[in-house]
Amino acid sequence: MKKIIIILPIIIIILVVIALTLSFSSTEKNSIESEIIIEADVIMPTKVSRPGCDEIDRCYIPSVIVINSGQNVTWLNEDSAFHSVTSGFYGNPTDLFDSGHLDPFESYSLDFNEIGTFDYFCTLHPWMKGQVIVE
């Protein structure tokens, strides 16, 4: 009887350790599988919701992108704040395109089929501006 009393707690401890190990392994695997990598042409980096990124031209990276007609541009918000990609200038949008408010790590893609220069800005942060040049 004494052997059973000693062995039983050891077996329970081993089972708990195995269960915790399997649970951690499963959670780690799920978080790795759910991670999505978005390739973007233009990035909205961290802290651009604060004034100052315009002084070093780093609100959208790159702030000017040159593409061929028919190509697609994808913007990715890597900041912790909401941002937008809206055609025109702050206070004077052109209604050609508007991403709406992009959540952190949300992206917006647009095909450019016409040749021209397309200015854009963030509706929430007037210092953020960029340009797509389509050749």
Residue, then its C-alpha position, 0 to 999 in steps of 0.5 A: m500500500k505504501k508503494i501505491i501512495i508513493i507512486l501515485p503522486i509521481i505518476i500524477i506529476i508526470l502526467v501534468v508535466i506532459a499535458l503542459t508540454l503538449s499544450f505549450s507546443s500546440t499554442e506555439k505552433n498555432s501562433i506561428e501558423s497564424e502569423i501572416i507576412i504581408e509584402a508591401d511596397v510602401i510602409m507606414p512605420t511606427k510613430v508617424s502619428r506624431p509630427g516630425c516624420d515629415e521633416i525627414d520624409r519618413c511618414y510613408i517609406p518610400s514617400v515617392i514610388v515610381i511604377n509602370s502603368g498596370q502595376n499594383v501598390t500595397w501600403l502596410n500600416e506598421d504603426s500602432a495608430f490608425h492611418s489612411v491612404t487618401s488621394g489628393f492633399y489634406g483638406n483637398p482630397t481628389d476622391l480617386f482612392d481612399s483606403g479608409h482607416l487602416d488598423p495597425f498591420e492592415s494593408y491596402s492595395l490599389d492597381f494604377n492603370e493610368i499614367g500620371t502623378f498621384d498625390y496622397f495623404c493620411t486623413l488623420h495626420p496632415w503631415m503624412k503625404g506621399q506620391v505614386i508616379v505611374e509611367 
